[in-house]
Amino acid sequence: MGYLGFLERMSSKADLMERMMRKLDVRDAITEMPAAPSVLRNAAFRCMTCGHAGECKSWLEENQAPEHAPGYCRNKDLFEFAAGN
């Protein structure tokens, strides 16, 4: 994968993570955490190294008001914590 491919992958994964946080209504809770920059950096790394981007994209399109992230989501624990579950 070349440099531009890498940047495209990063952008795509960042979009999926943003959509997931908004869909689960946890974006504000996460960005307001005391260590938000570190939390978001770690979450982005987990998302970048996930092999389920296709499933994630489909899940986001199919689920309108989910209560929980899908089981394969590497940020599920963070999202559950942010949602207070």
N, C-alpha and C positions, 0 to 999 in steps of 0.2 A: 504494500500500500504506500503510495506516495504521500507527500506532504499535504497536497490539496485533498486527497482522499481522507487523510487523518482529520483534517479540519472539518470536512463535511460530516464525518462520523461523529465528531465531538458536538457539532451543532445539532445534529439529529437527536443524539442522546440527551442533550441539554433540553431540547424541546419536549421530549418524552417525559423527562423528570418534571419539568414545569407543568405540563398538562396533568400529570399524575397528582402533583401537590394541589393544583387547583381543583381537580375532580374530587379529591378526597377532602377538600376544604381545610388543608393543613398548612398552606403556604404562609399565611400570616403568623401562625404559631411558631413555625420553624424560623422565619426571618427575624422574629422578635426574641429568640433564645439568646441568652447572654453570650454564648460562644458561636453565634450564627455563622460567621465566616468559616470557621473550622468545621462546623456541622455540615454546612452546604458543600464545602470542598470534599469532605469524606463521602457524602451522599453522591456527589457527582462522580467520584472515583468508582464507587460501587456500581453506579449506573453504567459508566463507561466500560466496565469489565464484565457486564452482564451479557449473556448469550441469548437473551429472550426479547430482543428489540421488536421482532415481527409480531410475536404474541402480545407484547405490551401495546403496540400500536393498535392491534385488533381489539384488545380488551378495552382500551380507552374509547374506541369508536362504538363498542357494543354496550358499555355500561354507562348509564346516564347519571345515576346518583348512588354510587357504591358506598358502602360503609367501611370496607376494608380493601387494601391492595391485594392483588392476586398472590397466591402462595409462593410463586417463583420470584417475586420482587425482592431484590437484595436490600431494599430500603423499607421493607414492610414494618420491621420493628420500630424504626424511626417514625414512620407515619402513624403507627398505632400509638406511640408515646405522645406525639404531637396532638393527636386527636383526643388524648385522655382515655384511651381504651386499655 
